């Protein structure tokens, strides 16, 4: 492996970790790293690898919003609750580094549902929202790992 390939591999690994630990823009980092590799190699095969990896990441980005959103609608969790969770998650990201996003999201969803439904019914809606977030993270991580695997294959077959 060349030094560039080692650097790209490290950036992809950091990107995949950034998906699970929401501190870094994971998918964008993975895509950017593969783009740098493709532009440096410059062969049609390298650009094909980039296109396939980008397709996986784009599909993952779409599915990560559509699938959990449908499950939440089926569970009766309104968009306003998710917005409250997102807003408090955003605030939490800056107040409590690393875990503040997740803690803020959960707290925002819980408080919104508590206000809307009362204390007893708030927790089931919160668990539905947490499951949806988990599914969303899993979908994005799988897409990033598939993109990384495409890159690995591209490195092996590219002269």
JOGIFEN-V898859 format. One record per residue. RES is the residue in three letters. OMEGA is omega in radians with two decimals (NA if undefined). D_FIRST is the distance of its C-alpha to the first C-alpha in whole Angstrom. Layout:
BEGIN
RES&OMEGA&D_FIRST  RES&OMEGA&D_FIRST
END
This chain:
BEGIN
UNK&3.11&0  UNK&3.08&4  UNK&3.11&7  UNK&-3.14&8  UNK&3.08&6  UNK&3.11&7  UNK&3.13&10  UNK&3.12&11  UNK&3.10&10  UNK&3.11&12  UNK&3.10&15  UNK&3.13&15  UNK&3.10&16  UNK&3.10&18  UNK&3.12&20  UNK&3.09&20  UNK&3.12&22  UNK&3.07&24  UNK&-3.10&26  UNK&3.09&27  UNK&-2.94&28  UNK&3.09&29  UNK&-3.11&29  UNK&3.06&26  UNK&-2.96&26  UNK&-3.09&23  UNK&3.13&23  UNK&3.10&23  UNK&3.10&20  UNK&-3.13&18  UNK&3.13&20  UNK&3.13&19  UNK&3.14&15  UNK&3.07&15  UNK&3.11&17  UNK&3.12&16  UNK&-3.12&12  UNK&-3.14&15  UNK&3.10&17  UNK&3.13&14  UNK&2.99&13  UNK&-3.14&17  UNK&3.06&17  UNK&3.12&20  UNK&3.13&17  UNK&3.12&15  UNK&3.05&19  UNK&3.08&20  UNK&3.12&17  UNK&-3.12&18  UNK&3.13&22  UNK&3.12&22  UNK&3.13&20  UNK&3.11&23  UNK&3.08&25  UNK&-3.11&24  UNK&3.11&24  UNK&3.11&28  UNK&3.10&29  UNK&3.14&28  UNK&3.13&30  UNK&-3.06&33  UNK&-3.10&34  UNK&3.06&33  UNK&-3.05&36  UNK&-3.05&38  UNK&3.11&38  UNK&3.13&39  UNK&3.10&41  UNK&3.14&43  UNK&3.12&43  UNK&3.10&45  UNK&3.10&47  UNK&-3.14&48  UNK&3.10&49  UNK&3.11&51  UNK&-3.08&49  UNK&3.11&50  UNK&3.14&47  UNK&3.08&49  UNK&3.12&48  UNK&3.09&44  UNK&3.10&45  UNK&3.10&47  UNK&3.13&44  UNK&-3.14&41  UNK&3.13&43  UNK&3.05&44  UNK&3.10&40  UNK&3.11&39  UNK&-3.13&42  UNK&3.13&41  UNK&-3.12&37  UNK&-3.10&38  UNK&-3.13&41  UNK&-3.08&39  UNK&3.10&35  UNK&-3.05&33  UNK&-3.07&35  UNK&3.12&38  UNK&-3.12&37  UNK&3.14&37  UNK&3.12&40  UNK&3.11&42  UNK&-3.13&41  UNK&-3.14&43  UNK&3.12&46  UNK&3.11&46  UNK&-3.12&46  UNK&-3.12&49  UNK&3.12&51  UNK&3.13&51  UNK&3.08&52  UNK&3.10&55  UNK&-3.07&56  UNK&-2.99&56  UNK&-3.04&57  UNK&-3.01&58  UNK&-3.07&57  UNK&-3.05&57  UNK&-3.08&55  UNK&-3.04&53  UNK&3.09&50  UNK&3.10&50  UNK&3.12&49  UNK&3.12&46  UNK&3.06&45  UNK&3.13&44  UNK&3.11&43  UNK&3.09&40  UNK&3.12&39  UNK&3.10&39  UNK&3.10&36  UNK&3.10&35  UNK&3.13&34  UNK&3.11&33  UNK&3.13&30  UNK&3.13&29  UNK&3.14&29  UNK&3.13&27  UNK&3.11&25  UNK&3.11&25  UNK&3.14&24  UNK&3.11&21  UNK&3.08&20  UNK&3.08&20  UNK&3.11&19  UNK&3.11&15  UNK&3.07&16  UNK&3.12&16  UNK&3.13&13  UNK&3.09&11  UNK&3.12&13  UNK&3.11&12  UNK&-3.11&9  UNK&-3.05&9  UNK&3.13&12  UNK&-3.11&12  UNK&NA&11
END
